[in-house]
């Protein structure tokens, strides 16, 4: 099958255009695959290891590989010995990761590339079995190649395996920072790691360990916090849990991207990929996070798109050397998506040579994987790259593959998931983390539901895509409203769904008809941002009715204010949006961030009083852009309006 021609995709560049079509005829080619078998789970309290499976179900019914002939027997060899068997051309191939829609299995068999990168995303999403079959096709090709080195498939499974249908979509990292529960975060990591095995995508490009300082940045929600003392234990816990399942985490992005100055963004971007002016003292603080995740055993680190003090990180040999030599990192240093193309070299060849010499071990190259491979070879042959640098890079790559057991088990037949796919425990943990992450910003009246007639309004009240945010099935994510009101996340209860399902049992009534608002006891106002990721989330306007606000926010806010009823406001957003213009009209305000597919159920949990509001701010909250720029904080990290905790 020619995957490079059959995978036809559309990247959504604006909110209205990124919501309707991602066409991949690959789906049609894989529709014969079955969905994963799900059975009841028996263990819910402890994180099992990969050998302590809670189910006897097979990973997949259709993943058995065809017979392959391994060209070289590497059994018992060290990474160094394996590298010594490879030609320069084979070593260069190991240093390249091409995109799945630009690198087909025939190319894999011919060149044996070290890794394959996943898609922008597909909607409707492929099943776990379909992903597993795709990965198996590539692995068969790699094992049939002359080098016979197993490859590894990488994916942004940043809040669950969020490109596979039926997977639990966990809260985003900003919610994890608000919940600040390292123990539960470790179990969350194990659940994600287990789900990765079902799909065959065992390299996860996460977690982000960045300290996000400016909420105008579009990647704010991918970060745990501004506070390094909150970030580090959460990152270590997640990495520990995820890698306990025999899969690979990737700490990113090294480093300094959260300190990028407003207005320095790359090209037309406002912040993303810009320049961070960092003092030696600040650098030491940020590097200590990496010291601790390295000590925790993280197997890969991704370099940032940003520059630090004017030098792009992808050619910043000084800091990459600190990571490897001073911090003792022995894993893979991988570039970010096409990022070497924005470094200082006059040609792509110059950029590749500079990046290799700076310490990049593997190149994430969407379309130019063959060119990059050739330039690595030419760089060595022309004396511009020491072959010892190539040997170091490939030794790191091979050593990680040995640690993952890929030489003994390239088709993951012996790697047993610890949990069922789409397990009850995954939903329980996602729901608990969401509830724990809800931060009360203002509490001046009773926000609970019992015995009341509640008018529910606002565009965030009934939209699964809004609850999940970016990196959900596709790169940018989407909203139900922008998809003809089809549920973007079919396995998700909206806020309205959850409240209506529990109304009779809990003794309250939900009303949505504005004609009946006068007969109600309170208004539940649900507002938020539309989904985005990376630079498409950069903004000059943080207002809850600004340029990233959901359509209908302003009208719902006005309706609630004119009702004369007590108003409890839920904010579903990827950052601390500006609300000061409306705060006086709201009796209670709860920040929900981006709580994922169990977010609606978690709203019921806290509004019913079954779960206390225990989240605290992971990042400072500002009352205006002027206060943001001057550093005048309204509510600081750790704030909560819960009684006795502020």
Residue, then its C-alpha position, 0 to 999 in steps of 0.5 A: x500500500x502506498x501510504x504517502x499517497x493514500x494519506x490525504x490530510x487537511x491541516x486546519x489553519x483557522x477556527x472555521x476552516x480547521x473544523x470539518x475535513x481531515x480526509x485520510x483514505x488510509x482509514x478505508x484501507x484499514x476498516x477491516x480491522x477490529x476494535x480492541x476487546x474490552x473486559x471487566x477490570x479487577x485491579x483499581x487501586x495500585x499501578x500494575x507493572x507491565x507483567x501484572x495484567x488485569x485481563x487475559x484479553x489479547x492486545x489485538x486480534x489482528x496484530x500478528x506479524x507476517x514471517x520476516x527474515x532478520x538480516x543480521x543477528x544482534x542477539x546479545x550485542x551491546x548498543x556499541x557492538x550493534x552500531x559497529x555493524x552498521x554502515x554510515x548510510x544505515x547509521x544516518x537512517x537511524x537518526x531520521x524520523x519521517x512522517x507516516x504520510x510521507x514515508x511508506x513501508x517500502x521506503x522503510x524496508x529500503x532505508x530502515x529509518x529509526x522512527x516514524x512520526x504520527x499524523x496531524x490527526x484523523x477525525x473520526x479517529x482510527x481504532x487502536x487495532x487500526x493503529x497497531x496494524x499500521x505500526x506492524x506494517x512498518x515494523x515488518x518492513x524495518x525487520x526485512x531491511x538490510x540493517x534489520x533494526x526495529x523502528x519505533x513509532x512516535x505520537x503526541x499522546x499528550x492527554x491520553x492516546x488522543x488519536x485513537x477512537x475510544x481512548x479516554x481523553x484525560x485532562x490537559x496538563x494545566x489541569x494536572x497542575x491545578x490538581x497537584x496530585x503527584x500520586x494520581x498523576x503517576x497512575x494516570x501516566x501508567x494508564x496512558x502507557x498501557x493504552x499506548x501498547x494497544x496502538x503500537x505507538x510506544x513513544x509518547x512526545x510528553x510531558x511538557x516540563x516548561x514553566x509557562x510565564x505568559x498566558x497569551x502563549x498558545x501552549x500554556x495549557x500544555x504546561x503544568x504550572x509557572x512554579x518549578x516546584x509544582x512542575x517537577x514532581x508532577x513530571x517525574x510522577x508522570x514519566x515514572x508511571x508511563x515508563x513503568x509500562x515499557x514505553x517511552x516518555x519524552x520531556x520537552x521542550x528543552x528549554x526556556x520556551x516558557x520564558x519567551x518574550x511577547x512579540x518575539x515569536x518566529x515569523x508572524x507568531x506573537x510568542x511561539x518559537x520566539x526568543x527567551x532572554x534568560x539569566x544564568x540564574x534562571x537557566x540553572x533553575x530551569x535546567x534543574x527540572x531536567x536534572x530531576x527528570x533525567x534522574x527519574x530515567x526519562x528516555x528522550x528529550x525534545x528540543x524547543x523551537x525557541x531561541x535562548x539569548x538569540x541562539x536557536x536551541x536546535x543549534x545551541x551546542x552549549x546547552x545540549x552539551x549541559x544536558x548530556x554531559x553535566x546532567x548525565x542524560x544518556x537517552x535520545x535528543x530529538x528535534x521538534x517538527x521541522x525545527x532545524x529549518x528555522x536555524x541559521x544555516x544558509x541551506x538545509x545541509x548547513x542546518x543539518x550539519x550544525x544541528x548534528x554537531x550541536x548534539x541532535x541525535x534524531x531529526x523529526x522531519x515531516x517531508x525531508x527525511x531522505x534529504x536529511x539522511x543524505x546530508x548527514x552522510x555527506x557531512x561525514x564524508x566531507x569532514x564536516x561532522x565527526x563520525x564519532x558524533x554519529x556513533x554517539x547519536x546512533x548508540x543512544x538510539x539503539x540503546x533506548x531500543x534495547x531498553x524497550x526490548x524491541x530487538x527481542x520483541x519488535x512486534x510487542x507480542x510480549x509487552x502486555x498492557x496492565x489495564x484494559x483498553x478504555x478501562x473503567x479505571x481510566x475513566x475513574x482517574x480522569x474524572x477524579x483528576x478533573x474534579x481535583x483540578x477545578x479551582x474556585x476563584x470566587x465563592x459568595x453564595x451556595x453553588x450546589x444544585x440540590x433542591x434548585x431549578x437551574x438555568x444552564x446557558x453558555x456555549x461551553x455547556x454542551x460541547x465535547x470538543x471544548x471540554x477536551x481542547x487541542x491535541x484531541x484527535x487532531x492537532x488543533x482539536x475542534x468543537x462540536x459547534x464547528x462540526x454541525x453539532x456532531x460530538x467531536x469526542x463521542x465518548x464524552x459527557x458534556x456538562x449539560x449531559x452530566x447534569x441532566x442524567x443526574x437531576x432526578x436522582x439528586x433532586x434538582x431540575x435543569x432548564x435550558x429554555x430562556x423563556x423559563x429563566x424567571x422561574x429558576x433559582x440560579x444560573x449556571x453560566x458556562x463560557x470558554x475558549x475554542x480549541x487551539x494548539x501552538x501558535x494558533x493559540x497565541x493572542x493579544x486579547x485574553x478576554x473571555x469575550x475576545x478573539x479566542x472566546x467561544x461564539x455566544x460567550x458575550x450573549x450568555x454573559x449578558x443573559x445571566x446578568x440580566x436575570x437577577x438570579x445568583x450566577x455560578x460561572x464555569x470557565x472552560x479554557x486553556x489559560x487564565x482568561x481575563x474576566x474582570x469586566x464581568x466578575x462583579x455580576x458573578x456570585x461564584x466562579x470556578x475555573x475548569x481549564x480543559x478537563x477532558x472526556x470526564x470533565x462534564x461528570x466531574x462538574x456534576x461531582x463538585x456542583x452536587x457537593x459530592x467532591x470538594x473544590x480542592x484545585x488551586x491556581x497553577x499559574x498567576x491570574x491577572x485582572x488586565x493586560x496592563x497588570x500582566x505586563x507590569x507583573x501586578x498579580x490578582x491571584x497568585x499560584x496556589x490561590x483558591x477561594x475555598x473557605x479556609x484555604x485562600 
